[in-house]
Amino acid sequence: MDRPETDFDVIIAGGGLAGGLIALRLAARRPELRVLILEAGPVLGGVHTWCCFETDLPPDIRHWIAPLLSHRWPQYEVRFPAHARSLTTPYLSIASGHFAVEVAEALGARAWTGSPVADLDHGRVVLADQRVLTARTVIDARGPAAGDALVMGWQKFLGHEVELSEPHGLTGPIVMDATVDQLDGYRFLYVLPFSDTRLLIEDTRYSDGESLDRDQIREDLTAYIRQQGWSIRDLLREEHGVLPIALGGDIDRWWRETPTAAVGLRAALFHPVTGYSLPDAARLADEVAALSELTTESVRTLVEARSKAAWNERRYFRMLNRMLFRASAPEKRYRVMERFYRLPQPLIERFYAARASLADKARILIGKPPVPIGAALASLPESSVTKRTTA
Ligand SMILES: Cc1cc2nc3c(=O)[nH]c(=O)nc-3n(C[C@H](O)[C@H](O)[C@H](O)COP(=O)(O)OP(=O)(O)OC[C@H]3O[C@@H](n4cnc5c(N)ncnc54)[C@H](O)[C@@H]3O)c2cc1C
C-alpha cells in the first residue's frame, strides 16, 4: 500500500478564493511543484458568488480568469430615489461550485476537503486529527482573522437564488437598488439575472454593527421580491455574509500580529468600500506564482509589502467610508452613493478598481456634500475613527 504523502513543496491552508486562485496559478505556471490545498469544509470555495467589474482586472488577469467565469454581463444598472442609470461596464461572476471543480481538477489528489488545520508555522501544518505535514512554503489562506488593529464598518447581506414562474424582464444586473426603505444603515438590493427566470437577489446593508438578523432580512427580501411582481417557483439556495468595510486602523500592527504568510482577507487585501477581494486575490496569485524563490518567508515578504502599499494607497477610500458611516445619519447614507453615481462612467470604473486619480478624488468630493459639513470635516482624519463595539 502507498504511504500517504506528508511532505510537499507548497501547502495552502484554506481552499477558498485566495487559496484556490494561488493553487490554480501555481498549477498553471509551476506544474513541477507538489501543491497541497487543505480545506476545512466539505467543498472547496464554500457557497459563494464572487463578482467584480471587468475593469477591476488588468487584461492579463482577465485572460486567465475567463475559464472560471460563470457569467459576463455587458452592462449593469443602479437605482436610487432621485436617479437611475445604466452603465456599460461589464460585470463578471464566478460561482463557487464551478471554481471548486477547476481547482480540484488542477490539483487532483492534492485537494483535501474536510481537513481542518489546527496549527501552522513556516514549514509545518498540524491537522485537527494531529497528522503533521511539512512544506517549504506554507500559505495561510483561512479567510478573515479576528483582531482589533483595523477598524471596520460592515456590509451585511442575505441572498436567495430563485427560479421564477415567469421571466423577470431584466437585461443585466442591478448592482444597487436603493429605492427601498433604508433599514440598518445604507440598504440596497443587488440582483443578478442568471437566466430569464433565475435570479440571485441579495438584501445588503452598510451597518455599524456586524450582527446579522437573518430572519428579519429574509422578511425584507421577500417583501422586495413581492413588490417587483416576481413570483418564486423554487428557492434554490440561500447565501449570507458579513464583509469588512475599512474605516481606519494600523496596518503595521495588523502585520505584527499576523505571524503567518497570510493571503486574501487575512492579509487585509480587499477594496475598502465594497469589501470585494477577488481582484486583489487574482493579482496576488500571479505574483506568488512568479516568485523566483518560493518559500514561506518570500511569500510573507511579498504579501506584507503588497498589503501595506494597498492600505496606504487606499487611504482616501477609507475617508469616504468614514463619511458614509460616521458623518451621515444611517437613513441618509444612500445619498453619498446616489451622488457618486451621477459622475462619469470612467471615473466610476477607476473608483471600483481602486485606481482613482487625484482629479477623480477631488471630483468625488467637490460640490455640496450629501452629509452635514461639520460631521464630514470631523471624519476626515484617520485618527477620528475608533472601534465601536455595538453590534
Ligand atoms: C457571501 C459572500 C459573497 C461575497 N461576494 C464577493 C464578491 O462578489 N466579490 C468579491 O470580490 N468579494 C466577495 N466577497 C468577499 C471576499 O472576496 C470573499 O469573502 C472571499 O471569499 C475571501 O477570500 P479568502 O480566500 O480570504 O477567504 P475565503 O474565500 O472565505 O476562504 C477561506 C477558506 O478557508 C477555510 N478555512 C477556514 N479555517 C480553516 C482551517 N482551520 N483549516 C482549513 N481551512 C480553513 C474556509 O472554510 C474557507 O473555505 C464575498 C463574501 C461573502 C461572505
The ligand as an ORCA input file, in Angstrom:
! r2SCAN-3c Opt
* xyz 0 1
  C     -21.422     35.575      0.697
  C     -20.219     36.417      0.257
  C     -20.196     36.985     -1.013
  C     -19.091     37.716     -1.445
  N     -19.115     38.252     -2.686
  C     -17.989     38.839     -3.149
  C     -17.937     39.292     -4.479
  O     -18.945     39.276     -5.192
  N     -16.770     39.776     -4.975
  C     -15.658     39.825     -4.186
  O     -14.580     40.203     -4.670
  N     -15.730     39.507     -2.895
  C     -16.841     38.994     -2.360
  N     -16.878     38.600     -1.077
  C     -15.744     38.998     -0.231
  C     -14.484     38.167     -0.376
  O     -13.950     38.224     -1.653
  C     -14.798     36.750     -0.080
  O     -15.163     36.695      1.265
  C     -13.627     35.810     -0.370
  O     -14.151     34.522     -0.328
  C     -12.471     35.997      0.596
  O     -11.420     35.197      0.181
  P     -10.481     34.470      1.211
  O      -9.749     33.442      0.426
  O      -9.744     35.444      2.016
  O     -11.478     33.710      2.222
  P     -12.475     32.540      1.905
  O     -12.867     32.508      0.495
  O     -13.541     32.610      2.955
  O     -11.582     31.240      2.147
  C     -11.153     30.811      3.391
  C     -11.283     29.289      3.392
  O     -10.538     28.768      4.468
  C     -11.278     27.727      5.040
  N     -10.794     27.561      6.400
  C     -11.017     28.371      7.468
  N     -10.392     27.888      8.546
  C      -9.747     26.766      8.145
  C      -8.925     25.833      8.795
  N      -8.633     25.942     10.111
  N      -8.423     24.795      8.096
  C      -8.697     24.659      6.766
  N      -9.485     25.511      6.096
  C      -9.994     26.555      6.773
  C     -12.717     28.186      4.944
  O     -13.606     27.084      5.057
  C     -12.713     28.829      3.565
  O     -13.053     27.920      2.542
  C     -17.977     37.894     -0.601
  C     -18.033     37.360      0.701
  C     -19.137     36.649      1.141
  C     -19.151     36.137      2.562
*
